[in-house]
Amino acid sequence: MAISASAVSSILEIKHSITDDNIIAPESFETQTRLLEENFYLKNYVVPGMDMGTNLTASPSEYEVRLTKLPTEIELPYNSIVGKFIDMYLTKRRSLVADMLALHNYYGRMFVEELLKEGMPTELQYLPVIESAINPNAVSRAGAVGLWQFMPATAQGLGMEVNSLVDERRDPRLSSRNAARYLKQLYGIYNDWSLAIAAYNCGPGNVNKALRRAGGEGKKDFWEIYNYLPKETRGYVPAFIAANYVMNYYGQHGITPTVVKRQLTTDTIVVDKYIHFNQIAAVLNIPVEEIRMLNPQFRKDIIPGDYRPYTLTLPTQQCLSYVMSEKRIVDYDSDLYARRTNVEPGENVTPVIQNDNGAANLANASQQTLNAESNNEIAQAQMTERMVRKTHVVSRGENIRDIARQYGVSATDIKRWNKLRRGKVKEGDNLIIEVFERVAPDNVKVVAAPEIAQVSAQELRDASQQAQETTAKAPTETASNATLQKDAAEKTTSAATTAPAKTSQAAAQKKATQKAATKKAAPTTYKVRKGDTLEKIARRHGTTVAAIQSANGMGGSTRINIGDKLKIPAKKTTTRRRR
C-alpha cells in the first residue's frame, strides 16, 4: 500500500518535534571514567585529548545542520531528545567522550572492518559508544556483556561460546563480527534502520508488539511507534544519533584529538594447548595486563586449548616469538598450572602449590627459628613499600591527566592533594604527588639471635649438683670419666657466677622489646591500590584477612575498592622459648 504525501510529512514532523521528559539514558552514561582509565591501552599507548573548556554546547539549529551534513546511510534527524543526549555528552560526560575517542583508536578499526564485510553502514561503529562506552569488559545490570552488550542467549544463538573460562562476548573482533551479522538480520526483517537499531536494544518481539499496538497499515519507523516502545528503547535511537554527533564533532566543542604515543599493531596465532597467561608473560617478557587487554575473552587468564583450538592476539613482533617458544611456554612452571586427570578416593595427594609463597614461607620459618629467643622480626622475601611525597613542576602543554598517568595515580587524587577546584594547571606550577616506593628487604636490618641460651642461676646450680650426684652414683666408671664430669661441674658453677649479669641484660632486652611492641600496637591505615586483595594486603602487613575484616567492620565481606582506606591491625608478637 502506497503512503500518501500527507502521511510522509507527518512522519517527518514527528521525527523533528517529538519531546519526552521521561527518557532513560543507556547504562553506558553511568560508566565511571576512573575505572575506564585503568585500561592498559589508555595507560600505555595513547594520550587522551585535552579539554579546552570552550564551546561546551551549541544551538539546536547548529546540531541539526551538522547532523544533516554527516555522510551517513542511516537517517540522523534532530529533535529535543537528541539534543538532550548531545548536551549530556558535552557537559557532564566530557571526560568520558575523551576516553572513548582514545579507545576508538584501537577498537574502531575492528568495528569498521567487520561492518564493511557484511555491507553494513559504517555509522553503526558508534553503537558500542552507547552500549558499553567502548569497554570490552562492560557488564550491564541485566547481564549483557562486552563491547556490543550481548545477552547469553543471543550470543549462543549466534554461535559464540560462553562458559567458565571463555566468554566470546568480550572478544573485540568476534563480537564485532557477530554484531554486524545480527544487525544485518534485523534490517532484513524491518527494512528500516531505526527499527533495526531499536530491535537490537529491546529485541524483535518488543518492536513487533509496538508495531501491532500502533495499528494501521503501511511502512512505520521508530518515531511513529515511539510511544509504544519500552522506556529504555525510546532513548536508544536518540542516544545513537547523539553518539554519531559527538564522535565526529568533538573538535567543535573544545575536545582535542587523541594523540597516539606508539602504534599498537597485532596479529593472531592458534593455540591448541592448555596455557596460562603468566606462562606466556614470563617467557616472552610481556606484561600480563597487555595480554588481558588484547584477549579479554579468556576470563581466568587461561587458554583451554586442549578442549579446542583458540585464537590468541599478541603484538605483531611477539607472534613469531610465541611460535618459536611454545614448548618453553608450556613447560614453564607447568606443575603450578597442572590439573589432576585421575584421583582415587581416599588417596593421599600432595596439594599443588598455586604460587611461590610456599617457598618464601619455608625460608622465613627457618630464619624465624634462629631469631626465636628474642622474638626478632625477619625481613620478608617480598619487597616492602612506603609512601613518598614528590613535587612535580608542570611543563608546557601538560595537564593533570598526563601527570596522573606519569605517576600511576588518579587525576582526582592530584586535585585533592593540591586543593585544586577546577583541575587546571599551568606551566611552572608545583604539584604535590603521593606515590609508593618499593624498599628492598636488604635494607631491613635483622638482629641475629644470641648464640648461648640464657638460663637462671638456680638452674645452673641444679645442673652442677646433678652432675656431682651422677659422679657419686657411678663408682665403676673410669677415673677419666669422673674427671671429665668434675670439670663440667666446675664450668657450670663458673657460669652461675656470671648469670646475674646476663640475667639483668636479658631483662633489659625483654623490657625494650615489650616497649617496642607497645609502640607498634596502634593500627596503621592503608590506602587500597590497583591489584590489591585482602589476602595480598594481609600478607604484606603480616596479619590475617579476618583481622582486617574485624578492624574495619566488614563482617565476612572481602570486597574492596581502589582508594578505600583500611585499618591494618598491629602484628601480634609472642615470645617463644627454646625447650
ZAMARGU-4260 file (C-alpha; in steps of 0.2 Angstrom, whole numbers, plus 5000, padded with zeros to 4 digits):
<rodrens>
0) 5000/5000/5000 | 5007/5017/4995 | 5010/5030/5008 | 5002/5047/5005 | 5012/5063/5004
5) 5002/5070/5020 | 5007/5054/5029 | 5026/5056/5025 | 5025/5075/5030 | 5018/5069/5047
10) 5031/5057/5050 | 5045/5070/5047 | 5036/5081/5059 | 5036/5068/5072 | 5055/5065/5070
15) 5059/5083/5072 | 5047/5089/5085 | 5045/5074/5097 | 5048/5078/5115 | 5049/5067/5131
20) 5054/5072/5148 | 5055/5054/5155 | 5068/5046/5144 | 5080/5034/5152 | 5099/5036/5147
25) 5108/5020/5142 | 5119/5012/5156 | 5135/5017/5147 | 5132/5035/5153 | 5135/5029/5171
30) 5152/5022/5166 | 5165/5028/5179 | 5179/5037/5170 | 5191/5032/5184 | 5189/5014/5180
35) 5189/5016/5162 | 5206/5025/5163 | 5214/5009/5170 | 5213/5001/5153 | 5230/4996/5148
40) 5229/5003/5131 | 5224/5020/5138 | 5238/5020/5150 | 5252/5014/5138 | 5248/5018/5120
45) 5238/5035/5119 | 5237/5052/5127 | 5219/5056/5128 | 5213/5073/5121 | 5214/5089/5131
50) 5199/5098/5137 | 5200/5116/5131 | 5184/5120/5141 | 5176/5131/5127 | 5161/5129/5116
55) 5153/5116/5128 | 5136/5116/5118 | 5128/5123/5103 | 5111/5129/5097 | 5098/5116/5091
60) 5099/5123/5074 | 5118/5120/5073 | 5116/5102/5079 | 5103/5099/5066 | 5114/5107/5052
65) 5129/5097/5057 | 5119/5080/5058 | 5112/5083/5041 | 5130/5085/5034 | 5137/5069/5040
70) 5139/5056/5026 | 5128/5043/5033 | 5116/5030/5025 | 5106/5029/5041 | 5094/5044/5044
75) 5100/5055/5059 | 5086/5068/5062 | 5087/5081/5076 | 5074/5084/5090 | 5074/5089/5108
80) 5078/5071/5114 | 5093/5070/5103 | 5098/5087/5109 | 5097/5082/5127 | 5109/5067/5124
85) 5121/5078/5115 | 5122/5091/5129 | 5124/5077/5141 | 5139/5070/5132 | 5147/5088/5130
90) 5144/5094/5148 | 5143/5080/5162 | 5152/5067/5152 | 5165/5076/5143 | 5179/5066/5151
95) 5170/5050/5145 | 5170/5056/5127 | 5189/5059/5128 | 5192/5042/5134 | 5180/5034/5121
100) 5189/5044/5107 | 5206/5036/5114 | 5198/5018/5114 | 5191/5021/5097 | 5208/5022/5090
105) 5211/5004/5093 | 5194/4996/5093 | 5186/5007/5079 | 5196/4998/5066 | 5189/4982/5070
110) 5171/4989/5070 | 5173/4996/5053 | 5181/4981/5045 | 5168/4969/5051 | 5153/4981/5046
115) 5161/4983/5029 | 5162/4964/5027 | 5144/4962/5029 | 5139/4978/5019 | 5133/4987/5034
120) 5133/5007/5036 | 5149/5012/5045 | 5140/5024/5056 | 5135/5008/5066 | 5153/5008/5073
125) 5146/5020/5086 | 5133/5008/5093 | 5147/5002/5106 | 5148/5020/5112 | 5130/5019/5119
130) 5131/5000/5123 | 5147/4999/5133 | 5157/5016/5132 | 5169/5005/5121 | 5174/4995/5136
135) 5176/4976/5131 | 5173/4971/5150 | 5157/4980/5152 | 5143/4971/5161 | 5125/4978/5162
140) 5113/4975/5176 | 5103/4963/5165 | 5119/4953/5162 | 5124/4959/5144 | 5142/4958/5142
145) 5156/4966/5130 | 5158/4980/5118 | 5141/4976/5109 | 5132/4970/5125 | 5126/4953/5120
150) 5114/4943/5132 | 5120/4925/5134 | 5105/4918/5124 | 5108/4929/5110 | 5127/4926/5110
155) 5124/4907/5110 | 5111/4909/5096 | 5125/4917/5086 | 5137/4903/5089 | 5148/4912/5102
160) 5155/4902/5117 | 5151/4907/5135 | 5157/4896/5149 | 5168/4897/5165 | 5184/4900/5156
165) 5179/4908/5139 | 5167/4922/5135 | 5167/4926/5117 | 5155/4941/5120 | 5171/4950/5127
170) 5181/4946/5111 | 5183/4963/5102 | 5184/4955/5084 | 5172/4941/5086 | 5159/4951/5095
175) 5160/4964/5081 | 5158/4951/5068 | 5143/4944/5076 | 5135/4961/5080 | 5137/4966/5061
180) 5128/4949/5056 | 5114/4951/5069 | 5111/4969/5063 | 5110/4963/5045 | 5097/4950/5050
185) 5087/4964/5060 | 5087/4975/5045 | 5082/4961/5034 | 5066/4959/5045 | 5061/4978/5046
190) 5070/4986/5030 | 5072/5001/5041 | 5087/5006/5051 | 5079/5015/5065 | 5068/4999/5069
195) 5083/4988/5067 | 5093/4998/5079 | 5078/4998/5091 | 5076/4979/5090 | 5095/4977/5094
200) 5091/4985/5110 | 5075/4978/5116 | 5073/4963/5104 | 5062/4960/5089 | 5047/4954/5100
205) 5045/4971/5108 | 5047/4980/5092 | 5034/4969/5084 | 5022/4972/5099 | 5024/4991/5097
210) 5020/4989/5078 | 5004/4980/5082 | 4999/4992/5095 | 5002/5007/5083 | 4989/4999/5072
215) 4986/5004/5054 | 4995/4998/5038 | 5010/5004/5028 | 5028/5006/5032 | 5032/5013/5050
220) 5048/5018/5058 | 5055/5021/5076 | 5047/5038/5078 | 5030/5033/5073 | 5029/5019/5086
225) 5040/5029/5099 | 5026/5029/5112 | 5023/5011/5111 | 5041/5005/5114 | 5049/5002/5131
230) 5056/5017/5140 | 5074/5012/5139 | 5072/5009/5120 | 5064/5026/5117 | 5081/5034/5122
235) 5091/5022/5112 | 5090/5028/5095 | 5091/5047/5100 | 5107/5042/5110 | 5114/5033/5095
240) 5111/5049/5085 | 5120/5059/5098 | 5135/5047/5099 | 5137/5050/5080 | 5137/5069/5083
245) 5150/5069/5097 | 5162/5057/5089 | 5163/5067/5074 | 5161/5085/5080 | 5170/5084/5097
250) 5183/5097/5090 | 5169/5110/5088 | 5166/5109/5107 | 5184/5111/5114 | 5189/5092/5115
255) 5206/5090/5106 | 5210/5074/5096 | 5218/5059/5104 | 5237/5058/5102 | 5244/5040/5099
260) 5261/5038/5108 | 5265/5022/5100 | 5256/5012/5087 | 5249/4995/5093 | 5249/4983/5079
265) 5243/4965/5082 | 5242/4948/5075 | 5234/4931/5080 | 5240/4914/5082 | 5231/4897/5085
270) 5234/4889/5102 | 5229/4871/5105 | 5237/4868/5122 | 5231/4872/5140 | 5241/4888/5144
275) 5241/4901/5157 | 5244/4920/5153 | 5258/4920/5167 | 5267/4907/5157 | 5267/4917/5141
280) 5271/4933/5150 | 5286/4926/5159 | 5294/4918/5143 | 5290/4932/5131 | 5293/4946/5143
285) 5275/4954/5140 | 5265/4962/5154 | 5251/4951/5159 | 5239/4966/5159 | 5243/4968/5140
290) 5239/4950/5136 | 5222/4953/5146 | 5218/4969/5136 | 5221/4960/5119 | 5212/4944/5124
295) 5198/4949/5137 | 5188/4934/5131 | 5198/4922/5142 | 5190/4926/5159 | 5203/4917/5171
300) 5219/4921/5161 | 5218/4903/5155 | 5218/4897/5137 | 5210/4879/5137 | 5217/4874/5120
305) 5216/4856/5125 | 5197/4857/5123 | 5198/4865/5106 | 5210/4877/5097 | 5208/4896/5101
310) 5214/4912/5093 | 5226/4922/5104 | 5230/4940/5100 | 5248/4947/5103 | 5258/4962/5097
315) 5264/4958/5080 | 5283/4956/5085 | 5278/4943/5098 | 5269/4931/5087 | 5284/4923/5080
320) 5292/4923/5097 | 5277/4913/5103 | 5278/4900/5089 | 5297/4898/5092 | 5295/4897/5111
325) 5279/4887/5113 | 5287/4872/5121 | 5296/4883/5134 | 5280/4892/5137 | 5270/4875/5140
330) 5284/4869/5151 | 5287/4885/5161 | 5280/4882/5179 | 5270/4868/5172 | 5267/4860/5189
335) 5260/4876/5195 | 5246/4876/5182 | 5243/4857/5180 | 5226/4849/5183 | 5224/4832/5190
340) 5217/4820/5177 | 5214/4805/5189 | 5211/4804/5208 | 5207/4789/5218 | 5195/4792/5233
345) 5205/4792/5250 | 5221/4794/5240 | 5234/4805/5249 | 5238/4818/5236 | 5251/4831/5239
350) 5242/4848/5235 | 5248/4858/5220 | 5256/4874/5226 | 5247/4889/5217 | 5261/4902/5220
355) 5278/4904/5226 | 5274/4910/5243 | 5276/4892/5250 | 5295/4893/5247 | 5296/4910/5254
360) 5286/4904/5269 | 5298/4890/5272 | 5313/4901/5271 | 5305/4914/5283 | 5301/4900/5295
365) 5319/4894/5295 | 5325/4912/5299 | 5312/4914/5312 | 5318/4899/5322 | 5336/4907/5323
370) 5328/4923/5330 | 5315/4915/5341 | 5325/4918/5358 | 5322/4937/5357 | 5307/4937/5345
375) 5316/4947/5332 | 5306/4950/5316 | 5314/4945/5300 | 5314/4953/5283 | 5301/4947/5271
380) 5306/4939/5255 | 5295/4951/5246 | 5298/4970/5243 | 5290/4982/5256 | 5283/4999/5251
385) 5282/5016/5259 | 5273/5032/5254 | 5284/5046/5247 | 5278/5064/5243 | 5286/5071/5227
390) 5285/5088/5219 | 5281/5089/5201 | 5284/5105/5191 | 5271/5107/5177 | 5279/5108/5160
395) 5272/5117/5145 | 5257/5108/5137 | 5255/5096/5152 | 5238/5093/5160 | 5233/5084/5176
400) 5228/5068/5166 | 5246/5067/5158 | 5254/5070/5176 | 5242/5057/5183 | 5247/5044/5171
405) 5265/5048/5173 | 5265/5044/5191 | 5252/5030/5191 | 5239/5040/5201 | 5222/5047/5198
410) 5218/5065/5192 | 5206/5066/5206 | 5219/5062/5219 | 5230/5076/5212 | 5216/5088/5214
415) 5213/5083/5232 | 5232/5084/5237 | 5234/5101/5229 | 5216/5108/5233 | 5213/5111/5215
420) 5194/5115/5212 | 5194/5116/5193 | 5208/5104/5190 | 5218/5116/5178 | 5236/5119/5179
425) 5249/5130/5170 | 5267/5129/5166 | 5278/5131/5181 | 5265/5126/5194 | 5272/5114/5208
430) 5261/5099/5212 | 5262/5088/5227 | 5261/5069/5221 | 5260/5055/5234 | 5267/5039/5227
435) 5273/5022/5234 | 5291/5017/5233 | 5297/5000/5235 | 5311/4996/5248 | 5322/4980/5245
440) 5322/4968/5260 | 5341/4970/5261 | 5338/4987/5268 | 5329/4980/5283 | 5340/4976/5297
445) 5339/4959/5305 | 5345/4956/5323 | 5353/4939/5325 | 5348/4928/5339 | 5360/4925/5354
450) 5371/4910/5352 | 5370/4905/5370 | 5353/4902/5378 | 5351/4912/5394 | 5345/4902/5410
455) 5343/4907/5428 | 5357/4905/5441 | 5346/4892/5451 | 5345/4881/5435 | 5364/4882/5434
460) 5366/4877/5452 | 5354/4862/5450 | 5364/4857/5435 | 5380/4857/5445 | 5373/4847/5459
465) 5365/4834/5447 | 5382/4832/5439 | 5391/4829/5456 | 5377/4816/5461 | 5379/4807/5445
470) 5398/4806/5448 | 5395/4798/5466 | 5382/4785/5459 | 5394/4778/5446 | 5410/4771/5456
475) 5413/4758/5442 | 5416/4771/5429 | 5434/4775/5424 | 5443/4789/5433 | 5444/4798/5416
480) 5425/4799/5415 | 5424/4806/5433 | 5437/4819/5430 | 5428/4825/5414 | 5411/4826/5424
485) 5421/4836/5438 | 5427/4848/5425 | 5410/4850/5418 | 5403/4854/5436 | 5416/4867/5439
490) 5412/4875/5422 | 5394/4875/5426 | 5397/4883/5443 | 5408/4896/5435 | 5394/4901/5423
495) 5382/4903/5438 | 5393/4917/5445 | 5391/4927/5429 | 5372/4923/5427 | 5366/4938/5437
500) 5374/4950/5425 | 5367/4940/5410 | 5350/4939/5418 | 5349/4958/5420 | 5354/4960/5402
505) 5340/4948/5397 | 5328/4958/5407 | 5333/4974/5400 | 5332/4967/5382 | 5315/4960/5386
510) 5309/4976/5393 | 5315/4985/5377 | 5306/4973/5366 | 5290/4975/5375 | 5291/4994/5374
515) 5294/4992/5355 | 5279/4981/5354 | 5268/4993/5363 | 5273/5007/5351 | 5268/4995/5337
520) 5251/4991/5345 | 5242/5006/5336 | 5234/5001/5320 | 5240/5008/5304 | 5230/5015/5289
525) 5232/5008/5271 | 5225/5015/5255 | 5219/5002/5243 | 5228/5002/5226 | 5225/4994/5209
530) 5228/4975/5210 | 5225/4974/5229 | 5215/4960/5238 | 5213/4957/5256 | 5224/4942/5255
535) 5238/4952/5247 | 5236/4966/5260 | 5236/4955/5275 | 5252/4945/5269 | 5261/4962/5265
540) 5257/4968/5283 | 5260/4952/5292 | 5242/4950/5298 | 5226/4940/5293 | 5211/4943/5282
545) 5200/4940/5297 | 5209/4953/5307 | 5207/4966/5294 | 5189/4962/5292 | 5186/4964/5311
550) 5196/4980/5312 | 5186/4988/5298 | 5168/4981/5302 | 5167/4971/5286 | 5159/4956/5293
555) 5163/4942/5280 | 5164/4953/5265 | 5181/4953/5255 | 5176/4967/5243 | 5187/4982/5242
560) 5188/4997/5230 | 5203/5007/5224 | 5205/5022/5236 | 5197/5014/5251 | 5207/5017/5267
565) 5208/5001/5278 | 5214/5000/5296 | 5228/4987/5297 | 5229/4979/5315 | 5246/4978/5323
570) 5256/4962/5322 | 5254/4951/5337 | 5271/4946/5344 | 5273/4931/5355 | 5289/4926/5365
575) 5295/4908/5361 | 5306/4898/5372 | 5318/4885/5367 | 5314/4869/5375
</rodrens>
